[in-house]
C-alpha cells in the first residue's frame, strides 16, 4: 500500500484526490497547505484526517511514500527538494519548475536518492494518446516524424481558471516569467518533445495580445503564442497557443514519411491518414468515406470505453499517476522519461526569453 | 446615536461586494438612511458603472470611499476594516470548484473578521449567506422551512460548491462570535430577483440537457425582490439587540414556480419545456447518484437526492422573524416586483 500526501489543497488537488481514489493499493494519508483551513476543507470532504500547514511536519509525522505537489510553480523546487530529501517520491504538477535549471537539479537529486519524480503532463496519457503511441510504435509514420504540430486553445472567459488570473495582477500566475502562457503551454510542448531530439537547432517564438484581451483592459499578458522548433535530426515542430481560435483546439498532429496521424483531445479521437492515392474522381469519394469510417470507429471506441468505465474526465491524470506508482513499486523507469521533462523546460525557458518574459 | 440604530450617521460602514447585484442596493439604501461614511470594497477588475451610477444620484455620496482590493489579502482586509463599525459582508465565492468557493467565501471572511476585530470598532458583522445552506432531505414536502431547520451535513454529496462555501462561512462566523465575541448577524436570502438578474433560477427546473425541464411546478419559490432583500440586510446591521441571530429573507405573496414561469414566458420569450413530476426527478437523481458513486465519478454527481430535495421538493417559507425582530416589511410588493423584473427584458441586456 503506497501512502500518499498532497501538498497544496487548491482547485487542482480535488482532481488528484479523485484520480488517486481510482487506483488500487494506495491511500492518501495526509494533506498540507500553507493555509490550514484549505487542507482541512479537503480533508473533511475526502475523509483525510492528517492536515498540516507545514510540509516538514507532514513529512516527519506521516512519512508518505509519494508526495503530490499541487502548489503554484514558484514553490515547486523547494517543496520537491524537501520531499526528496526526506525520502518521498514526488509527483509535481505542471509546469514542473519555473526554470530548466531547477528541473535538472530536481531530477539529479531524485536519481541521487534513488527516488522517482514525474511531471503532471497528464494529457500524454489520454486514451487517444496511448493509442497513437501504439500506432507509431508499429511504424505507422515510417520513422521519425518529419513535422509535428501541437495546438492548444484557452478560453479567456473560463470562470474557474482564466478569470481569476486576468482579474488579479497579483495572482501567482502573473508572477511567472511567462505569465499565463507559463502555466499552460507545457502540456502542448511536452507532446512535441516526446518525438524531438535532445539537440535543438532552432527555436523561434513570437507572442502577442489578442484583441479580446486588449478589450478586457489587459496590458501585460500575452495570450497568443506561436513557436517553431527544429531539432538535429531535421524534425520540425510548430506549437500554437491561442485564446481566439473557435472552436477550441487541443490537437497533436504527426506527419511522417509513410503516414500521418491526428490526435484530437477535444473529441477523444485518433485519426490516422494513410498514404494512398485513388484514380481520378475516386479521390473525392473514397477518402471521405474512409474518414467517416474512422470517425465512427472513434465514436464506437469511446462509447464502449464509457460503458466499460475507462472513459472519464481526467483519465490521463489517473493513468499517469498509476503508471508513476507502478514505476515506484517495480523500480522501473517513470512513464515520462526525464529527458522529456528537461527538454520541455528548456524549450519553455527559451520561449519566455524570446518573447520578453513579463513585458509586453 | 439614533434610538433604533446601533451606530450614528457618521460611523464608518464597510460594504464588501458593493458592486454586486445586491451590494449596489445596499449602498443605495444606506445612503437613503442617511449613512454617508461608507467604504465600498470592490475587486480591482470590477466594472463600476452600476455603483458609480448609484453614488452619482446622492450628493452626500461624495465622501464615499471606493477601495480596490482582494479579500484574500490580509493587508487589504486591514486597510478595509480599519476604523469600521459595521461590516456588510456580501462578497462571496461563486467559483464552481469547492476549493475556489471555499477560498472566496471562507478565507476571505476569516481575513475580514480578523482585521475587523484587530483594527475596527466592531459593532456588527453582517454575514450574507444563502438558502443553499439548508438541507430539507428529511423534511416533508410542503413543510415550513425556517431558521431552525437542519443545515446540509454532506455538501460534497450535494455537489454544490457555493453552498459548501456558505455553510463553512457560517460556521466560521459563529465560531468567531463564540470565541472572540464578534457581534454578528447572519442573513439567508432565498431566490433574489430583480433588474440585473435575467436568468431562471434552478428551483424552477434545469436546462442542462439543452432544453428546459420544469420540476415541481406548484412549488412556492422563496423569492425576495432585490430591494426588499437589501433592506433586510441594511436593517440587520443597524437594529439593536439581534446579535447572534439568523434570518431567512423571503418576501410576501410568494409565487409558485408555474406562476413565475408563466409570467416569464408571456413577457420575455415563449419556449417549450418538459414537466417532470418531483417523484420522477427524485428517482432519476437517485439512479444518477448511484451510478456516480459506483463508477467513482465517471458522471459527476450533478443530480443527487440532496440537490433534488433542496431545489424541487417544495417547502413553505416565512419572514416572521424578519418582521418581528428587524421591523422589516417589503418595500416593493410582489406584483410590482415582478413587473420591474420583467421590464428589464424590454431593454437590451446591459
Interface residues (C-beta under 8 A of the other chain):
Chain A: X9 X10 X11 X13 X14 X18 X21 X22 X35 X37 X38 X41 X42 X45 X46 X159 X160 X164 X166 X167 X168 X169 X170 X306 X309 X311 X312 X313
Chain B: X43 X44 X45 X70 X73 X94 X95 X96 X97 X98 X99 X100 X102 X103 X106 X107 X110 X155 X156 X164 X168 X295 X296 X297 X298 X300
